Each structure stands twice: as structure tokens, then as C-alpha cells.
């Protein structure tokens, strides 16, 4: 894991004053989203389904349950999930509060069942039923399906008889403040844009006389939340179960993504320890408990993950205290009554960004996972899901109804499992003319593709590489050899460099000599291992500019995840040498090159110490214009995506971290 060192680790307990301050930061981070869910569900349903006090209390209780299930090894805060806003509202309309809460309980049970299956057979099967082509459109439906609710809250929906100018002003102001905080804020303020937007809009609403304070005056200072208990407040019914339960598929994928991101931040793989089975179990039992008390299903909060990254404090003691604070807030009657007085235009202004933000996240899933929409299979899955999810489709089986985004989720999973991959149909659907054309194109490009791979053929290179591979080679010598081989690779990569004529004077006479314009070049090491090669190249071209791109490998998909990119402003005018000791799957190298091309760079070369055939093939397919320079082409990748025979983890050996 490439993570900054935590100042306070997972099981450390901070000093009391710092403990309280850090816990309050987490409370503020989760607060805006947690109070929005009940408000938005009730608005969409047209009646009270959830209450703010119960949402706060169940958020805190759920987090404590999660901490217990994960044995205090995962600093995650659980709060109300936006994914269930429309399903809960629809469930309440179809079958009342009993239908909504029964569906929410089933979500928790699905989490628990999935956790048990993972504990027994592993987690590989999850990727098969929940690939990006299913998850991306599902998230888009969640956001876009709520669009009409945001417009109605602002008061500008089609058919509105009298538009409130004050309401529109408040909504626009709230929207602009939230957007500006997202764009310009620093530190903790950037983590809570929706909370700041709501507070700002509320203040303006007070000034314009849009707030009714009578509920606050009537409320007691302390009051017990209106918990909704099965067989006491309602009789459970499964009439809306299929409207709500399938959304668990989406939030399970979200759960995995959030824990992967947090693992990177804290430098500990939470998917392995405490393990995905334990984290899902904690999330599931938390959601089940919340539903038994009348609260919404839980989710891991990205806002709180950001707080961990910002403060460098990963203590579960802090998360636990934040959970206790949230429970206490739920019993403050005056406080929760004040929250209930937030005017609709304020919520509309925030929702305009929030719902779009959710939809765009679904689009990001498709883009980041390079889902290919030139393939009909992907078009069929995505288009079917979007039309069913946004078109209001519903199927009723007796007393049970599955509709909207839940129907879309089910259809998406089934289509993904049942539709054949186009590679399997290619020979049947491809015409003879297309075959001939492809063969001709292949012949034309064969020589060019073969010429992109350049392997250093020199006894000194083989000698030094053999020492580099030896597991007995120490950190100091390993680091020096990486730098030295990087210099050799630079010599080879610069074989076609153009030189300028310059007049110089030797001790004997004047002459026209050849000189390299070093300002035309830039080096881009892929963090962190690529920096080990950098000194060798700087020794060759000391005036070259240097950029950096940070990536880590997702151990589930073996694909790169980019977290940092910084290059010279005039990078598009330079020839760029990308540095990475290992070309294994080719994911990191291809991603770095793709990013450079987006910046306008046209001349790119890739330098590595060793390469695997799989990585070379991928780079040649995705970037046939980029020449690869390597000291050795190894045998293969193993099942974990590591090069064999290889030389181990280059980053760990360069920096002595293992």
C-alpha cells in the first residue's frame, strides 16, 4: 500500500482533548448526509417514513456494531445510504411503513448471507455478478431517478402554478455555495460541502422569512426518538421487498470500493484483515438493526474516509466516540426539531448537485473501468437498465412488486450472466470481407508492432540484472543497480535523438559540434518504484523536466488506481520517458501513457527493467505508437499478476520496506 504514515493508528487512543475534537470532525462529516436521507425519503413518499432522530441514533449504533464485528480493526463510520432514498419511498407508497422497513431488514440479511458465503468460498464470484457494466448504470439510475424530486423542492417543476421568487433565490444561493465549497475549499471544509451549503441556505431563508420556528419552540430539550418497532408499530410485510432488497447488490459493490480506498489511505489491506466477510457482516448487522428501529439502511461514508486521510488519524476509538455523539444528538429534541425546519428550496439547491453527483459517479465507474460501448453486449445491458430504471417499469407477482431501479438491478445481473460475450460470437457474425480486411491490416502493422519492443542486448546488462534479481542483494546495492540500469536504458532510448549544430571552441580551434537540446525532454516516474530509475536518467540528461504519476494496484482486479498526477505545464511540447521497473500486466504503464496523451503529449517512450509478455502485448495493443525499452523479457505472469522469474517487489526492494 502506498499510504502516508498515520499519526494515530487504528488501535491507538488519542489524548482526551484531541479525541473529542477528532470525533466531532467525524460527526460533522456524516451529519449533512445522515439528516438528508430521512428528509428526502419523506419528501419523495409524501408522508413520514423516517425521522432524523432515529437516523442519527441508528447511524451511531450501526457504527458500534461494525466496530465489534471487525474487532476494532477498521476505522469506518456507517451512516444513512442515499442509494435507498427512492426504494424506501416507493416501498412506503406500495406497502406502508411496514413494507419499507421489511425491505430494509432484507437488505441487512443479504449482506450477512453474502458475508457468510465469502467466508466459506471466497469473494471471486462477486466480481462475476457485479461487474462495472452493471454497477455503473445502477448508480446512474439512483441519481437520475431523483432528479424530479430536486426540481420539485426548488419549486420550478412543470405545472407549478406560482413560482416563489424567494424560494428560487434560496435554492440558487444554496447551490452556488455548495458548488464553490466543492471547488475552492481546503482541508476539512472541502469534506463537508453539503453541510455548509445547507447551513448557508438556511441562514438566507431565515433572513427572507421562510423558516417557521414553531416546531422548535414546541419541542422538549430532551426526547426519546420515535422508534418504529416491528409487531409494535407495524406488521412486517414482504409486499415491497423486491423493490428494496436488490439495491443491496449496488451498495455491496460500494462497500468494497470504499474499503479499498480506505485501505490505500491507511496503508492496511482491510479486504484481507479484518476481511471482507467481517466488514460486510458488520455493515449487514448494522443495517438490520437500523431497520428494526425504524432507520434507513447503512453505508460506509466517503466523507469520513476523507477525514481519516486529512487528519492522518485512523483510530477506531475516534470513530467509536463519534458514534456515541451521534446517538446523543438523536435525543436532543430542540436540535432535531431545528433540523426539521429546513425549507424545501434549501434541500432542492443541495439536491440539484447531490443527485447529479451520484449519477456522475456511476458514469465514472464505466470510464475508469474502460467499459467498451463499441460492444453490443455492453450497450444492451446498460440501455436496458437505464430505460427500465428511469421509465417507471414495475412487475407484480401476487402481493409482491419489483419496480424501478430494483427491477433494473435484477435485469442487469441476469443479462450480464446470460448474454454471450461477443468474442464467442465473433466467428459467426463476422463476414468474410471483414476477415480479409483485418488480416491485411494485421500484416501492415506487424512490422511496426514488433519494432516497438527494444531489449538491451549487452553482457554488462545481463551481468548487472542477474545481481539485481538475486534475493540476497541488499537494499543499497539494489538501489544503485536500478539507477545504473536506468541510465543504460536511457542511452538506448536516446539512440534516435536529434542534435543541434552549435559552434564551440576547443583548445586548438573552432568547430561545429552536435549538442542535445535537453529542454525538449521530460521524465515521468510511476510512483513509487519508478523513482528508483530517475537518478540514472538525470545523470544522462540533467536538465530534463520531471513529472510524477502516483498509482497503486487494486489487488482484486490487478488494475491501476491513479491518485496523483503532476507534470510540467508545457509537457505536450516535450518527449516524455515513462519510468517503471516492472511491466507486468501493463495496466499502470497504459494508464500513465493514456493520461499523457490527454495532456497532448505525442512523443512517449516507456522504460522498464523487466517486462512480461502479457504487459508488452497489452501496451502494444493499446499504444502501438509507444516504444518499449527493457533490460529483459521474462517468462510470464503468475496467478497473482507478478512477473516470473522476476525480481520481487521492486518498490519494497528499492526502499527497504520489506
N, C-alpha and C positions, 0 to 999 in steps of 0.2 A: 504494500500500500504506500502511495506517495502522499503522505499527510504531514501537516505541521505538528510539532510536538505539543500535546495538550499540557496546559499549565496545571490543570487539575484532572486527574484520570478518573476512570469510571467509578471505582470504589472508594475514592478519596472523599473525605468530608471537609468542606471548606471552613474557615473561621466563621463564627456565628453571624457577624455583620455582613460578610461577603456572601454567605449562604442565603440570607434573606434577600439581598439585592439581586443576586443572580436568579433566585426563584421568582421574584416579581417580574424580571425581564421575560421569563418564560410565560408567566400569566398574561402579560400584555401581548405577547406574540400570538398566543392562541385565542385571545379574548374576542377580537373582531370576527373571526371566522365562526367561533362557537356560538355567539349570540345571533349571527346572521341566519344560521340554519333554521332554528325554530321560527324566526320571523318570516323567512322566505317560504318555508313549508306551509305555514298558516295562510300566508297570502295566496299561494297557489291553490290551496284546498278550499279557501273561502270560509274556513272555520278553524277553531283552535285544535291542533293536533299535538303540538309540542309546546312546552313552556321553557323560557330562558333559565329559570332557577334549576329545573330538572336537568337541562342540558349541561349546565355548569357542574352540578353535583356528579352526574354520571360520567362526565369527562374526567373529573378527578379520581373517582372510584375506579374507572376503567384503566387509568394510568397506573394506579397502585396494583391492580390485578396483573397488569402486564409486567411490572417490575418483579412481582413474585414469581410469575411463570418463567421469566427469563433469568431468574436467580440473581437479579441485580447486575446483569452483565450487558445491558443495552440501554443507553440514555435516550429513550424515546418518549415523547409526550403524545397521548392519544386524545383526539377531540372529535367533534361532530363532522361527519363527512358530507361534502357538497354533492357527491355522486347520488345520494339518496333523496335529494330535495323533491324532484318530480315523482319518483316511485312512491315515496311516502304520501305525498299529496294525492296521487292517483289512487293509492290503496285506501286512503281515508274516504275518498269520494265513493269508491266502489263498495267498501265493506265497513266503513266507520273506523273508529279508533282501534277497535279490536282487530280488524283486518290489517291495519298499518303496523301495529305492534307485533302481531303474529308473524308477519313477513320479516320484520326486523330481527325477531328471535331466530328465524330460519337462517338468516344471513350469518349470525354468530355460530350456529350449528354447522353450516357449510365450512366455515373457517376451521372449526375444530376437526371435522372429518378430513379435510384436506391436510391438516397438520398431522393427523394420525397416519394417513397414507404415506406422507413424506417420511415419517419416522420409520415406516416399515419397508418401503420400496424405493425411497429416494425422490428427487424432485424433477428429474428429466422429463417426465410425462407432462408437466405443467406447460413447458415451452411448446409442446406439440398442440395443445388445445387452446393456448393463449398466445399466439404469435402476434407481432406488431400489426399485421393486416386486420386482425380482429380488435385489438385493444385501441388502436388509433381512431377508427371511426366511432367506436363506442364512447370514447372520451369527447369526441366532437359532438355527438348526439346529446350528451349530458349538458354541454354548454349551450348549443344552439336551441335545444328544446326549451330552454328557459328564457329565450330572447324576448318573447311576447310579454312575459311577466315583468321584465325590466322596463319595457316601454310603457306598460300599463301603470307601473309605480310612478314613473315620471309624470304621467298624465297626458301623454301625447298619442295614445293609441287611436287607430282609426275608429271613427264613430263617437269619439269623445265630444260631448255637446259643448262644454265650456272649459276651455283650457285655462288653468291657473298660471298667470304670469309669474307670480311669486314662486310657485312650485317648480316651474321650469328653470327659474334663476337659481334656486337652491340645488336642483339636480345638476345643472351645468357647473355650478361652483364646486360641488362635491366631486364631480367627475374630473374637473381640471386639477383640483388639489391632489386627488389620489394619483392621477397620472404624473403630475410634477414630482411627487414624492418618489414614485417608481423610477423616474428618470434621473433626478438630481440628488436625492437624499443620500447621506452617508451613514455608515455604522448602523446602529440599532434602528434608526428611523426608517431605513430602507427595508427593514424586515416587516414593518407594520404599516404599509401604505393604506390598507383598507380601514384600519382603526383610526388613523389620522384623518382620512377622508370623511369618515362618519362623524368624528368629533367636530371637524371644521364645518361640515354641513349642518350639524345640529346647532352650533353656535349661531350661524347665519339664520337658521329657522327661528331661533329664539328672538333674534333682532327683528325679524319680519313678522313676528306674532303667529307663527304656525304651530307652536308647541302648546299642548294642553297639559298643565301640571297637576290637574285634579287627582289623577291616579297616584301620584307621589304623595300628595297631602293625605290621601285616604289610607295609604299603606302603613303597616306597622314597621318598626325598625328591624325587628327580627320576626321571621315567619318560616314555617315549615313548607317546603315546596309541595306542589300538588302532584305527588307521585301517582302514576297510573298503574295499578297492580292487576294482573290477570285474575279472574274469578272474583275480584272485589270490585274493580271499576268497570270491567267488561268481561265478556266470554270470548275466549280465543276462537278465531275462525280462519280457515285457510282460503277464503274466497279471493283474497288479493295476493296470495303467496307467490304465484308465478309472475306477478307484476313487480315484486320487490326482490325476491331471492336471487334471480340471475345476475343482478348487478354485483353480487359478491365476486363474480369472475373478474370484473374490472378492478375492483378495489384490492383483490389479491395481487394482481399484477402491479398495482400502485404500491402496495405494501413491499413487494420485492424490490422495486425501483428505489423507494425511499430508504430502505435498509442498506442497499448497495451504495447509495450516495453518502449516507452517514458513515458507512464503513470506510470510505475514502477519506472523509474528514478526520475521523479519529484514529485512523491507522490500525484498525482491528476489523477483521472479517466477521461481521455479525451473522452472515449467512451460514458460516461454519460454527461459530461459537458466540452466543448460545445455540445457534442453529435455526434454520428456517422453520422447523417443526415447532420449536418453542415460541418463536416470535409470533407465528400465526396462531398458535394456541392462546397466547396472551391476548392478542387482538380479538380473537373469536369469543373468548370468555368475557372480555370487556364489553363487546357488542351485545352479547346475550344478556348480561347483567343490566346494561343500559336499557334494553328493550323491556326487561321485566319491571323496570321502574318508570317506564314511560319516556325514555330518552331516545335520541337518534343513534344509528349505528356509528361506530368509531372509525377513525382513520389515523394514520401517522401524519403529523403536521410538519410540512416543509418549513413553515415559519420557525418552529422550534429547532429544527435541524440547523437552520441558518444561524440561530442564536449560538448553538454549540460551536459552529465554525468561527463565528465572530469573536466569541469570548475565549475560545480555546479551553472551555471547561466542559468536560464530558461526564460530570458526576451524577450518578443516579440519585444521590442524596438531594441534589438541587432539583431534579425532576420530581422527586417524591414530595418535597416541600411545596413546589408549585402546584402539585395535585391537591394537597391539603388546603392551600389558599383558595383554589377554585371551588372546592367543596364548601368552604366557609362563605364565599361570595354568594352561593346559591341560597343561603339562609338569611341574607341581608335584604329584607323586604323593600325598604326605601330605594336601595340601589337597583334591584331588579325592576321595580316599578318605573324608575327613571329611564331605564333602557327601553321599556315598552312605549315610551312617549316619542321615540324617534319617528319623525314624519315619513310618509311614503316616498316623497321626492328625494330625500337623502338616500334611502335604500335603493331607489331607482338609479341615481347617479353612480353609486358604487357598483350596483349590479351590471350596469352597462359595460363596465370594464371587466368585472369579475367573470361574467358568463362568457364574454368573448375570450378572456384569458384562458378559461377552461377549454374552450373549443380549439384555440390555437395550440394548446399543449397536446391535443390529440393529433393535430397536423404535424407537430414537432416529432412525435413518436414515429410517424410514417417517414419523415425526412431523414431523421437521424439513423433509422434502421434501413435506409436505402430501399424502401419498398418500390418495386418496379411496376409502374402502371402501364407499361407497354405490354404487359402480360394480361391477357383477357381474364385469367383466373382471379387476379387481384382486383380488377375492375368489377367483376361480378360480385365478389364478396363485399367490397366497400360500398358499391352503389346500392345493393340490396339492403344492407344495414342502414344506410342513410335514409333511404326512402321509407322503409318500414318504421324506423325510429322517429323520424320527423313528420311522417304523414298521418300519425294517429292510428296506426293499424292495431287491431285487437282480435284475439281469438278466445272464445269462451267454451269451456268444457264443463258442462253441468254448472256447478256453482263457482268454478274456478276460472279466472280470466288472466290471460297473459297479453300484455299490450305494450306499445311504445318501445322504449329503449330496452326493456326486458325481452320483448319478442325479437328485437334486433340482435341482442346478445346471443340468444339461443340459435337464431338463424345463422349468425356469423360463425359460431363454433361448429355447427353442423356442416355448413358449406366448406369450411376450411378442412374438415376431416374427410368429407366425401368427394369433393371435386378433385379430379386428377390433375397433377402438375403438367404444365404444358410440355415439359421435357419428355414426358411419357407419351405424348400425343404427336410429337414433332414429326416423326416419320410418316404418320398417317395423314397429317394436314398439309405438309409441305409439298409444293408442286415440284415437278422435275426441273422446271426452269429456275426456280429458286435455289435448288441444289447446285445446279451448274454455276449460277451466279456466285454462290458462296464459295465454291471451290476455286473459281477464278480469283476472287478477292483474297482467298487464303494464300494462293500461290504468289500473288503480287506482294503481299505483306510479309511472307515467310522470312525473306532475307532481312527485312527491316527489323522484325521482332527478334530474330536470332542475334542480330548485331547490338541489341540493347544491353546484353549481359556481357560484362567485361571482368574476367577472372585474372587476378595478378598471377603471373607465372614466373616465379623467381625463387631460387634456392634460399635466399635470405628471408623471404616472406614465409616460406614453408617452415623454416627453422624457428622463427620467432612465433609463428602461430602454434607450433607444437608445444612450446613452453607456455603459451597463453592458455591452451586447453588443459594442461596438467593441473589437477586439483590441488597439488602440493605447492603450486606457485602462490606466493604471498601477495598481500594487497599492494604493497609498494611496487613490486616488480610487475604485477598485472597491470596496474595503472600506467606505468611507464611504457609497457609494450602496446597497450591500446593507443596511447598517444603516438608512438612511433609508427605503428601500422596505419594509423590515420594519416600520417604525413606521407607514407608510401602511396596510399590510395589517392591522396591529393595530387601527387606527381602524375599519376596515371590519368586522373580525371582532367588535368590541365594540359594534356598532350595536344589538344586541338585549340588551345588558347591563341587568340590573335594578339600580335605585338605591334606596338607603335614605333616608328622611327624617331630617334632622338639624337641630337648631336652631343657628344661628350668629348672630353679631352683626357687622353691617357698621359702618363709621364713622358711619352715620346711624341705623340701627335694627336690631332683631332680626327674623329671618325664618326660615321653614322652607325649607331648601335640600335639594338632591339630592346624594348622595355615593355613590361606588362602594366596596363592601367589597373592597379589594384582596386580602385574605387568602383569598378564595374561588378564587383563580386560581393556576395553575402553568404554567410554560413548559418544554417538553421539546425541546431541540435535538437533532437526529440528528448525532452526531459524524462528521466534523469540521466539514463545511461549515455545518451548522445554527447553529453558534455565531456565525457572522458576522452573523446576523439578530438575535441576542439583545440587543445593546445598544439597538437601536431599540425593542424591546418593553419593555425595562426603563425606558426614558425615559418610556413611557406609563404603565406600572403598576410602579413601583419596588419595591413590597412583595410582588409575586408570588413564590412559591417556584420554585426551579429544579431540574429533574432532568436527567439525561443518559442517552442510549442510544447505544452505540457499535456501528457496523456497517461492514462493507466488502462490496464486490460481488464475488462469485465470477465471474471473467471467462469461465468455461466455461458456466455456467448462467444468468448475469446475475441470479441470485437473491441476496438479502442473507444475510450470515452475522453473527450477533449475537455480540459479545464482551464487552459491558459494559452494565449496566442498573442505575441508581441513581436513586431518586425519593424525595420526602418520604414519611414513614410514613403520613400522612393523605391521600395522593394521591386516594383514592376519594371524598373529600368535596369535591374541587375540580373546577373546569372547567379542562381542560388544552388548551393550544395547542401543537401539534406543529410544529416548525420544520425545514424543509429547503428550500434554494434551488431544488432541481430535483425535479419529479415526473415521472420518466422512465418506467420500467417499472411503477412503483408498488410494487415489492417491499419496499423499505425502509419506506415510509410505512405499508403494510398491516401489516407485521410489528410496527412500533412501536405501532400502534393496537391490534393483537391483544394485545400484551403489556400495554398499559394496561388493556384490558378484563379481562384475567386478574387484574389488581390491584383490580378492582371499579370502575374509572372509568366513568361513564355519560355525561358531557358532554365531548366531544372535538371540536376543530376543527383542520384541517390548513392551514398557511400555507406557500406556496411563491412564488418569484419568477416562474418559468415552469413550464408543465406541457405534457405531450404527451398527445394524445388516448388513447393506449394506457394510460397511467398513470391518467388520470381514469376510464376505463372500468373498469379493474381495481378501483380504490378504490370506485367506485360499486357494483360487483357484490359485493365482499367486505364493505364497510362503508357501506351506503346511509344510515345514520344520521349519518355524519360530513360536515360541510360543508367544502368546499374553497375556500380564498381564494387567488387568484393574480393576478399583475400581467399575465399574458399566456398565452394558449393557443396553443402553436406548432403547426407543420405535422404532424410525425411523428417517429418514431424511425428512426435508420439501422440498418444491419445489425449494428452493434456495440452497439446499445442506447443511443445518445446522441441527445439532442434536436436536431432541425433546425428552424429555423436556430440556436436555442440561444444559448449564450454561452460555450461551452467548459467546462472542468472548474472548477466554482465553488470547490471546496476549494483547488485549486492557485492560482487567481487571487486568492483571499482571503488566503492565507498566503504567496504568492510562492514556492511550491515548484517552479514550472516557468517 
